[in-house]
């Protein structure tokens, strides 16, 4: 007989707990898979709708794939006279010098890829990087101020897993190094060509310099005030500046990056000027290679900041004026510039657009 007072409990004692079934991972073999209950109603799968998000994304991808080709077609219709005149004049030119111009054009894309690699610490795949710069050239010629080329490169860097802040800092470094290197190359040509050109004709007057200085000062002041007044912008801007300064210090501790960045930026304008010199030699332009290179450096430095698509327009007029000041006939200088644009813009534009479409279709961009 138990000594515990169990007789006054309101009901019987609970029985022993049932044994817990061992936990079973669904992946190993031998564990029974759970069977759905017959009482639970089955939810029918939703039928495919053409307006679903996946189909909309595919449609947007297809539109982006053909958009570069549509832009090129529209631009060709608008500027058809330049294309026809340039092609007619180049048809009677020396083909071997034109082939040399094509070679210098191709080397320009390799040079641009070297500068892009030198502006970022991570190692990029060389083949895809070169393809992206070839495609960026096509995008650059239909957008002002190199926006298209920077957008293509930014998408490429983000596709390689590079954070947005570091990719943006790389674009800023690229945009800063190229004009600095071009100016240094121009200054190196001045002592080599004494008395070649009356530089006073290319130097802006006092009022123009005053307007340029006032514009730069007001732009920097407005940016500083905007960052100071708008607090949500302060943190991303300061983070971008810290990332940019850190990457600049890191890149300039690696000799390979220094050579790719500064060497490529210095070689790029020389290669572009070599294309003009090759076209001029094919057409019989009475200027030496050094004179043509100096004319291109002076013209692109003077009006290169004008936000025209690919620099077309202001740079072309400045090159014609500079070569005419060096003693070339105006009509021959104009033909040389047209041929230069045919080789560097119109000839690679359709292949570059096809490469851009392929990169978008393969989700590289």
Protein Blocks (a to p, Z undefined) as FASTA:
>chain_A
ZZbdfklpfbdcddddddddddddfkbghiacddddfklccdddddddfkbmklmmmmmm
mmmmmmmmmmmmmmmmmmmmmmmmmmmmmmmmcfklmmmmmmmmmmmmmmmmmmmmmmpf
bdcdfklmmmmmmmmmmmmmmcghhlmmmmmmmmmmmmnopafklmmmmmmmmmmmmmmm
mmmmmmmmmmmmghkbcfklmpccfklmmmmmmmmmmmmmmmmmmmmmmmmlmmmmmmmm
mmmmmmmmmmmmpmklmmmmmmmmmmmmmmmmmmmmmmmmmnopabdfklmmmmmmmmmm
mmmmpccehhiajlmmmmmmmmmmnopafklmmmmmmmmmmmmmmmmmmmmmmmmmmmmm
nomZZ
